[in-house]
Amino acid sequence: MKNQDDMLDEYDFSNGIRGKYSQQYSEGINIIKLDSDVQKIFPDAKSVNNALRTLINLIPKNQTESV
């Protein structure tokens, strides 16, 4: 395990912006890895979302009200 003294002197963070991505991080990101056979059918986020919305519509209304 490395300790904090492993930071090299040539690293320059003088132009860094603290918290640059904190807003995006706090909103949350949900990444899901699809198996290759599923990826062939659902190649992008739009196709996955459409399929899941179709499944949601098949669930009885009283089961989705808590979601």
Secondary structure by P-SEA (a helix, b strand, c coil): ccccccccccccccccccccaaaaaaabbbbbbbcaaaaaacccaaaaaaaaaaaaaaccccccccc
